[in-house]
């Protein structure tokens, strides 16, 4: 959740807070036009205006995934924070819902948080149902940040604020972003929450979501930056073992190695009150620059791989990217990712992240096992309406590192302007992988870093590259998600030609390329280009100046 704004953002923030909250609709979703040249077609983005952190994510018993998000419904910069809401059954085809939680008074902001399904009615809010939803969020005011709750009787579409809020108050303006999970062995709710500028993650426990006890602190680990934000803790499988593990995510802003905001993770164990990391190393979840404040969905079966979504932007430039003045929206979410831990590198306990199943949105095959050995292949995708592709490269027969040679390069280019986004891999030496978004010309900002790289050790003579390009966002996954990167880019003209090439590969190396065009997941719900969203769920409307209980 943001707390430090560049001067321009701060001025605009003040102007927006002065706008009339009565203009925000309570009984209908905000409509949006999803036809803009920069508008992603398979990534979630808000119907209009400014979005940042994902919030309150859960999957209900009927198979519907709920995404809430930090939302300013009145402007294209941060401020005037509400909880926007969207739902999906496949994590790609989204339906915009009404705003779920509103501020109740001028000067308030509904900051980041989480949501749980209180199936056993521990809270007492749901005497006659098992699908009651409780949202736990930070209420931000000029005087204090407190942790508040609101409950939903209709499965998460409308909320009523708890009359005895706040549920936690420590008289601090830097205390935010609660993430709550159920810890079955102790039969307690567990909250991780950030004492932001103390570099502390507090752990609290509760039997009823109303009264909370402080259990322990996790402090001064990994990269500190200027502050800790948006902690997330989840039980996670360790590939190849039955060892129960947890992972704790902590976002920092600013202070990322490449500038601005980033998320780090700590594998470890959790006994219900204390999180113990496996070591003191700082591990970075994404080697790009546009992946922040990731959150795991609540409500998945025990032992399953947690699924996450992150905010695909960076606080260094999120409030000035050109989608605001050009198309009246700013920021998208990352692809949904399936996560696990694996002992891959010499440091062990690597977070593996791969795209959630994309097959429901495959449109057609553009390349099906094309051999690209010391040659190139070019794909014109100007007739792909979505402008979105999934691509996969598989390389086998790579000799041991000391003998390996050659490169692999992928380029996405505009046939009109020559603008490009490029990426490549060296099979020898330290086996680095790089991305360059500096070849597009639609956005110039000193903080918009254009080049990124990581190392990717080759094992068993094999290497794999996967990725999704979606108009103005590129996500890369190396070797089954051992490394991943999220980067936005803003071309002046559509990128519509993909080329893939290899050179100087060793004899016996084999390379295959597969590419799928992806469907626009917004087009089917649009009328004359406008997506209206779902006006039927939660017929009583969003909770604004609502009753309290």
VOGU-3710 file (C-alpha; in Angstrom, 3 decimals, decimal comma):
1> xxxxxxxxxx> 0,000/0,000/0,000  1,406/3,381/-0,885  2,567/5,771/1,771  5,197/7,951/0,076  4,268/9,833/-3,106  6,326/11,923/-5,439  5,451/15,592/-5,225  3,200/15,560/-8,276  1,300/12,575/-6,936  0,851/14,251/-3,574
11> xxxxxxxxxx> -0,651/17,363/-5,165  -3,038/15,310/-7,279  -3,897/13,156/-4,259  -5,069/16,237/-2,403  -7,140/17,410/-5,324  -8,832/14,048/-5,675  -9,713/13,809/-1,989  -11,520/17,104/-2,423  -13,791/15,650/-5,093  -17,378/14,746/-4,348
21> xxxxxxxxxx> -17,656/11,157/-3,105  -21,350/11,236/-3,986  -20,415/10,854/-7,650  -19,092/7,327/-7,029  -21,810/4,790/-7,946  -22,987/2,453/-5,192  -25,587/0,398/-7,049  -23,813/-0,443/-10,288  -20,301/-1,344/-11,448  -18,232/1,370/-13,042
31> xxxxxxxxxx> -18,190/0,766/-16,827  -14,954/0,609/-18,771  -13,748/0,673/-22,349  -11,255/-2,153/-22,884  -10,436/-1,481/-26,552  -7,485/0,873/-26,049  -4,246/0,017/-27,820  -2,399/-0,262/-24,483  -5,187/-2,055/-22,577  -4,226/-5,663/-21,653
41> xxxxxxxxxx> -6,690/-8,268/-22,873  -5,975/-11,190/-20,520  -4,584/-9,347/-17,500  -7,051/-7,715/-15,136  -7,181/-3,927/-15,200  -9,773/-1,576/-13,672  -12,690/-0,283/-15,749  -11,459/3,292/-15,312  -9,035/5,335/-13,226  -6,289/4,175/-10,854
51> xxxxxxxxxx> -5,709/0,763/-9,298  -2,898/-0,562/-7,136  -2,552/-3,461/-4,647  -4,635/-6,639/-4,917  -6,705/-7,122/-1,761  -8,983/-9,667/-0,116  -8,511/-12,435/-2,665  -10,411/-15,671/-2,053  -12,041/-18,576/-3,883  -15,571/-19,464/-2,787
61> xxxxxxxxxx> -17,192/-22,885/-2,538  -18,864/-22,535/-5,949  -15,527/-22,047/-7,701  -15,694/-18,258/-8,113  -12,435/-16,379/-7,551  -12,827/-12,937/-5,962  -10,317/-10,140/-6,470  -10,585/-6,874/-4,553  -8,131/-4,095/-5,214  -7,032/-0,653/-4,117
71> xxxxxxxxxx> -9,071/1,694/-6,260  -9,505/5,399/-6,803  -12,801/5,692/-8,712  -12,394/9,449/-9,207  -8,978/9,895/-10,776  -5,943/8,417/-12,502  -3,542/8,762/-9,567  -3,553/7,166/-6,134  -5,817/8,482/-3,389  -9,443/8,283/-2,283
81> xxxxxxxxxx> -8,928/4,570/-1,685  -11,849/2,128/-2,036  -11,978/-1,635/-2,511  -12,825/-2,373/-6,128  -14,112/-5,862/-6,892  -14,072/-8,348/-9,774  -14,843/-12,063/-10,089  -13,867/-14,899/-12,423  -14,109/-18,655/-12,873  -10,876/-19,130/-14,829
91> xxxxxxxxxx> -8,688/-16,277/-13,463  -8,613/-14,613/-16,889  -12,213/-13,857/-17,844  -13,140/-11,195/-15,306  -16,459/-9,596/-14,498  -16,382/-6,191/-12,865  -18,571/-5,924/-9,768  -19,763/-2,951/-7,771  -17,276/-1,270/-5,477  -17,245/-3,439/-2,358
101> xxxxxxxxxx> -16,070/-1,147/0,467  -16,247/2,647/0,609  -14,806/5,215/3,001  -17,409/6,352/5,533  -16,196/9,920/6,021  -14,072/12,547/4,284  -10,367/11,940/4,779  -10,713/8,182/5,206  -9,089/5,616/2,935  -9,843/1,897/2,779
111> xxxxxxxxxx> -6,263/0,651/2,481  -4,967/-2,838/1,739  -6,038/-5,994/3,496  -7,386/-9,497/3,054  -10,569/-11,549/3,300  -11,475/-14,930/4,748  -14,476/-17,257/4,587  -15,750/-17,823/8,120  -17,257/-21,268/7,505  -17,563/-22,059/11,231
121> xxxxxxxxxx> -19,012/-18,659/12,176  -16,207/-17,929/14,608  -17,076/-14,240/14,324  -20,747/-14,661/15,205  -21,762/-12,658/12,120  -23,137/-15,683/10,260  -25,429/-17,830/12,440  -27,242/-19,404/9,503  -24,632/-19,763/6,785  -21,224/-21,196/5,942
131> xxxxxxxxxx> -20,207/-18,751/3,213  -19,884/-15,575/5,270  -16,923/-13,411/4,252  -14,961/-11,159/6,593  -12,709/-8,464/5,136  -9,802/-7,279/7,268  -8,332/-3,980/6,093  -6,442/-0,895/7,164  -8,510/2,218/7,760  -6,253/5,147/6,957
141> xxxxxxxxxx> -6,956/8,602/8,378  -4,654/11,591/8,906  -4,485/10,655/12,595  -3,914/6,888/12,520  -3,842/3,615/10,625  -6,006/0,967/12,307  -7,059/-2,551/11,427  -10,818/-2,787/10,837  -13,180/-5,511/9,694  -16,359/-5,686/7,646
151> xxxxxxxxxx> -18,574/-8,690/6,969  -20,572/-9,896/3,991  -23,764/-11,961/4,126  -23,955/-12,360/0,338  -20,645/-14,080/-0,383  -18,452/-11,015/-0,707  -20,461/-8,630/-2,893  -21,562/-6,144/-0,230  -20,126/-5,490/3,223  -21,219/-4,069/6,550
161> xxxxxxxxxx> -18,613/-2,491/8,802  -18,238/-3,885/12,311  -19,612/-1,408/14,851  -16,756/-1,971/17,306  -13,987/-1,128/14,864  -11,057/-0,866/15,073  -10,091/-4,405/16,026  -6,419/-3,386/16,413  -5,145/0,108/17,162  -1,625/1,054/18,277
171> xxxxxxxxxx> -1,821/4,832/17,745  0,434/4,757/14,683  0,231/6,233/11,196  2,522/3,476/9,854  0,669/0,246/10,693  -1,055/-1,457/7,764  -1,844/-4,181/5,243  -3,200/-7,097/7,321  -3,195/-10,573/5,788  -5,213/-13,206/7,677
181> xxxxxxxxxx> -5,160/-16,997/7,354  -6,667/-19,873/9,339  -4,129/-22,001/11,233  -5,811/-25,363/11,672  -3,405/-26,964/14,211  -4,068/-24,195/16,750  -7,624/-23,440/15,546  -6,794/-19,753/15,397  -6,914/-16,957/12,897  -3,425/-15,552/12,247
191> xxxxxxxxxx> -2,681/-12,046/10,994  0,569/-10,707/9,614  0,625/-6,905/9,508  3,299/-4,311/8,825  4,766/-1,814/11,285  5,980/-0,198/8,091  8,785/2,142/9,051  9,949/0,061/12,006  10,760/-2,802/9,585  8,627/-5,159/11,647
201> xxxxxxxxxx> 5,984/-7,680/10,649  3,679/-8,269/13,594  1,972/-11,626/14,068  -1,390/-11,594/15,847  -3,838/-14,401/16,655  -7,587/-14,475/17,228  -10,372/-16,973/17,820  -13,133/-14,748/16,426  -11,596/-12,111/14,084  -12,688/-9,399/16,545
211> xxxxxxxxxx> -10,262/-9,654/19,467  -6,603/-10,029/18,563  -3,549/-10,934/20,662  -0,022/-10,008/19,700  2,041/-13,216/19,372  5,459/-12,283/17,961  7,413/-10,072/15,591  9,522/-10,769/12,512  11,879/-7,827/12,058  14,835/-6,474/10,091
221> xxxxxxxxxx> 15,171/-9,366/7,667  16,301/-9,188/4,064  16,121/-5,932/2,147  14,756/-3,087/4,250  14,305/-0,281/1,777  12,404/2,628/3,265  9,564/0,553/4,690  7,926/-2,873/4,869  4,502/-3,236/3,246  1,894/-5,818/2,219
231> xxxxxxxxxx> 3,059/-8,924/4,121  1,609/-12,274/3,072  2,061/-15,667/4,685  0,813/-18,971/3,320  1,375/-22,703/3,700  3,182/-23,922/0,590  4,278/-27,342/-0,718  7,964/-28,161/-1,036  8,504/-30,036/-4,285  9,766/-33,572/-3,791
241> xxxxxxxxxx> 9,012/-33,786/-0,078  6,107/-33,897/2,345  7,842/-31,285/4,479  5,317/-28,679/5,631  6,582/-25,229/4,802  5,422/-21,636/4,891  6,517/-18,655/2,863  6,358/-15,050/4,072  6,270/-12,299/1,464  7,312/-8,765/2,378
251> xxxxxxxxxx> 7,110/-5,912/-0,090  9,459/-2,944/0,219  8,942/0,538/-1,175  11,189/2,156/-2,181  14,481/0,298/-1,980  14,369/-2,363/-4,691  17,724/-3,276/-6,277  16,443/-1,911/-9,600  14,629/0,994/-7,928  11,223/1,598/-6,416
261> xxxxxxxxxx> 9,017/-1,181/-5,109  9,563/-4,949/-5,082  8,601/-8,111/-3,202  10,970/-10,414/-1,336  10,188/-13,803/0,195  11,301/-15,884/3,149  10,764/-19,672/3,243  10,376/-21,061/6,740  8,219/-22,763/9,337  5,304/-21,490/11,398
271> xxxxxxxxxx> 4,034/-22,963/14,672  0,950/-20,795/15,043  2,663/-17,884/16,773  6,247/-17,605/15,464  7,579/-17,626/11,911  11,127/-19,008/11,642  12,955/-18,508/8,321  15,273/-21,192/6,954  18,064/-18,595/6,727  18,684/-14,858/6,595
281> xxxxxxxxxx> 18,928/-14,552/2,794  16,881/-11,992/0,861  15,197/-13,722/-2,062  13,545/-11,652/-4,780  10,285/-12,954/-6,206  10,544/-11,315/-9,665  13,571/-9,964/-11,523  11,554/-7,409/-13,481  10,386/-4,071/-12,152  6,594/-4,343/-12,232
291> xxxxxxxxxx> 5,557/-6,927/-9,661  4,555/-5,676/-6,202  2,274/-6,409/-3,238  1,467/-9,952/-4,357  -1,264/-11,738/-2,443  -2,308/-15,385/-2,212  -5,920/-16,467/-2,633  -7,657/-17,682/0,511  -9,954/-20,723/0,349  -7,849/-23,225/-1,591
301> xxxxxxxxxx> -7,739/-26,833/-0,325  -5,099/-27,724/2,255  -1,934/-29,002/0,632  -2,650/-27,413/-2,745  -0,319/-25,018/-4,493  -1,138/-21,437/-3,520  -2,240/-19,112/-6,325  -1,181/-15,478/-6,323  -1,725/-12,214/-8,164  0,435/-9,092/-7,855
311> xxxxxxxxxx> 0,185/-5,460/-8,899  2,012/-5,070/-12,218  3,513/-1,637/-11,715  6,059/0,275/-9,661  5,549/3,267/-7,368  8,395/5,122/-9,081  6,244/5,806/-12,154  2,801/4,194/-11,716  1,042/7,555/-11,451  2,512/9,023/-14,635
321> xxxxxxxxxx> 2,353/6,181/-17,178  0,599/7,209/-20,415  -2,443/4,940/-20,110  -3,969/7,592/-17,832  -4,281/10,516/-20,243  -4,590/8,280/-23,311  -7,145/5,717/-22,104  -8,314/6,832/-18,605  -6,960/3,887/-16,625  -3,739/3,064/-14,866
331> xxxxxxxxxx> -2,239/-0,257/-13,746  -2,944/-3,906/-14,402  -2,523/-7,004/-12,288  0,017/-9,716/-13,045  -0,954/-13,059/-14,467  -2,314/-15,429/-11,835  0,537/-17,690/-10,772  0,734/-21,164/-9,240  3,432/-21,339/-6,572  5,576/-23,916/-4,801
341> xxxxxxxxxx> 8,999/-24,214/-3,206  11,813/-26,312/-4,648  15,475/-26,925/-3,900  16,834/-25,823/-7,278  19,870/-23,636/-6,688  22,676/-23,937/-4,194  20,776/-21,671/-1,756  17,745/-23,997/-1,836  14,110/-23,133/-1,189  13,435/-21,318/-4,427
351> xxxxxxxxxx> 9,942/-19,925/-5,041  8,597/-21,486/-8,240  5,922/-19,433/-10,033  4,202/-20,481/-13,244  1,184/-19,066/-15,088  -2,161/-20,476/-14,025  -3,697/-22,724/-16,707  -3,971/-20,652/-19,894  -5,662/-23,286/-22,052  -9,215/-21,890/-21,586
361> xxxxxxxxxx> -8,143/-18,736/-23,430  -6,129/-20,311/-26,241  -7,417/-18,988/-29,567  -5,308/-20,621/-32,256  -1,854/-22,063/-32,815  0,627/-19,791/-34,586  3,671/-22,076/-34,277  3,501/-25,758/-33,343  6,888/-27,249/-32,619  8,757/-25,158/-35,193
371> xxxxxxxxxx> 12,450/-26,114/-35,259  14,673/-23,085/-34,739  18,273/-24,356/-34,590  20,829/-21,713/-35,588  18,164/-19,964/-37,600  15,145/-17,719/-37,012  11,359/-17,804/-37,210  9,062/-14,819/-37,668  5,368/-14,654/-36,778  3,133/-11,840/-37,945
381> xxxxxxxxxx> 0,373/-11,544/-35,341  -1,182/-8,341/-36,620  -4,400/-10,295/-37,243  -4,636/-11,434/-33,620  -7,378/-9,159/-32,315  -6,269/-9,384/-28,702  -2,630/-8,624/-29,461  -1,849/-11,249/-26,787  0,364/-14,308/-27,223  1,617/-17,215/-25,136
391> xxxxxxxxxx> 4,957/-18,579/-26,320  7,085/-21,520/-25,264  10,640/-22,470/-26,207  12,131/-25,861/-25,332  15,849/-26,528/-25,768  17,426/-29,977/-25,275  20,838/-31,550/-25,802  22,785/-28,696/-24,209  26,308/-29,868/-23,313  27,874/-29,217/-19,887
401> xxxxxxxxxx> 28,387/-25,544/-19,123  32,100/-25,449/-19,893  31,385/-26,530/-23,455  28,031/-24,834/-24,097  27,817/-22,022/-26,612  25,154/-20,029/-28,370  22,307/-17,628/-27,813  18,528/-17,493/-28,041  16,708/-14,218/-28,641  13,041/-13,211/-28,858
411> xxxxxxxxxx> 11,833/-9,857/-30,192  8,387/-8,282/-30,331  8,314/-5,429/-32,814  6,018/-2,883/-34,398  5,885/-3,239/-38,177  5,009/0,466/-38,352  7,531/2,177/-36,078  10,199/-0,467/-35,501  9,717/-0,178/-31,735  10,607/-3,376/-29,917
421> xxxxxxxxxx> 10,797/-5,298/-26,669  13,566/-7,903/-26,654  14,878/-10,692/-24,465  17,670/-13,223/-24,762  19,751/-15,978/-23,184  23,407/-17,016/-23,288  23,916/-20,776/-23,010  27,540/-20,449/-21,907  29,421/-18,681/-19,133  27,202/-17,530/-16,277
431> xxxxxxxxxx> 24,105/-18,314/-18,398  22,489/-14,878/-18,059  19,010/-14,024/-19,306  18,180/-10,405/-20,175  15,172/-8,247/-21,055  15,256/-4,855/-22,788  12,123/-2,697/-22,937  14,064/0,378/-24,008  13,106/0,008/-27,656  9,582/1,379/-27,202
441> xxxxxxxxxx> 8,996/5,111/-27,399  5,638/5,858/-25,777  6,918/6,684/-22,286  10,023/8,499/-21,128  10,777/8,672/-17,420  14,115/8,612/-15,549  12,859/5,857/-13,243  11,545/3,647/-16,047  14,548/1,317/-16,011  14,816/-0,387/-19,386
451> xxxxxxxxxx> 17,150/-3,391/-18,924  16,969/-6,347/-16,523  18,841/-9,618/-16,163  19,189/-12,726/-14,051  21,193/-15,934/-14,110  19,540/-19,226/-15,029  21,619/-22,336/-14,386  21,109/-25,099/-16,963  20,366/-28,551/-15,537  20,150/-31,925/-17,301
461> xxxxxxxxxx> 21,021/-30,332/-20,625  17,606/-28,686/-20,939  16,272/-25,146/-20,897  12,763/-23,751/-21,202  11,368/-20,285/-21,790  7,694/-19,377/-21,406  6,075/-16,001/-21,683  2,983/-13,929/-22,273  2,895/-10,627/-24,120  -0,341/-8,684/-23,726
471> xxxxxxxxxx> -0,268/-5,315/-25,543  1,640/-3,394/-22,848  2,903/-6,065/-20,459  5,416/-8,897/-20,816  5,814/-11,729/-18,319  8,685/-14,201/-18,616  9,101/-17,590/-16,897  12,375/-19,524/-17,043  12,741/-23,283/-16,577  9,292/-23,971/-15,235
481> xxxxxxxxxx> 9,080/-20,807/-13,170  12,439/-20,939/-11,395  12,857/-17,313/-12,428  10,158/-14,886/-13,503  9,934/-11,268/-14,586  7,087/-8,795/-15,055  7,627/-5,657/-17,115  5,237/-3,114/-18,562  6,019/-1,103/-21,681  4,195/1,574/-23,652
491> xxxxxxxxxx> 4,727/1,645/-27,420  3,474/4,382/-29,714  2,312/1,724/-32,192  1,087/-1,844/-31,683  3,727/-4,535/-31,431  2,589/-7,100/-34,009  5,595/-9,145/-35,180  7,379/-11,794/-33,113  10,763/-13,154/-34,107  12,744/-15,891/-32,411
501> xxxxxxxxxx> 16,312/-16,789/-33,310  19,171/-18,960/-32,102  22,819/-18,770/-33,123  26,128/-20,612/-32,545  24,465/-23,516/-30,737  26,482/-26,683/-30,193  25,917/-29,617/-32,532  23,127/-31,857/-31,253  21,166/-29,064/-29,557  17,468/-29,082/-30,482
511> xxxxxxxxxx> 15,118/-26,075/-30,220  11,358/-26,047/-30,676  9,032/-23,027/-30,652  5,317/-23,034/-29,888  3,113/-19,943/-29,988  -0,592/-19,537/-29,297  -2,758/-16,510/-29,968  -4,867/-15,741/-26,907  -8,487/-14,655/-26,817  -9,480/-11,253/-25,528
521> xxxxxxxxxx> -11,237/-12,038/-22,265  -12,996/-8,656/-22,284  -14,409/-8,605/-25,821  -17,317/-11,002/-25,213  -18,680/-8,845/-22,389  -18,457/-5,565/-24,266  -21,201/-3,564/-25,942  -19,830/-1,090/-28,472  -16,488/-1,485/-26,757  -17,768/-0,802/-23,219
531> xxxxxxxxxx> -17,799/-3,447/-20,484  -20,605/-2,652/-18,045  -19,919/-5,352/-15,446  -22,377/-7,206/-13,229  -25,171/-5,026/-11,841  -27,200/-7,896/-10,331  -25,001/-9,293/-7,553  -25,398/-7,646/-4,169  -28,650/-5,983/-5,161  -28,635/-3,734/-2,114
541> xxxxxxxxx> -25,592/-1,915/-3,488  -22,144/-1,343/-2,101  -21,584/-0,385/1,501  -20,992/3,352/1,791  -22,496/5,187/4,763  -23,798/1,780/5,850  -25,385/0,346/8,938  -23,039/-0,908/11,609  -23,258/-4,010/13,765
//
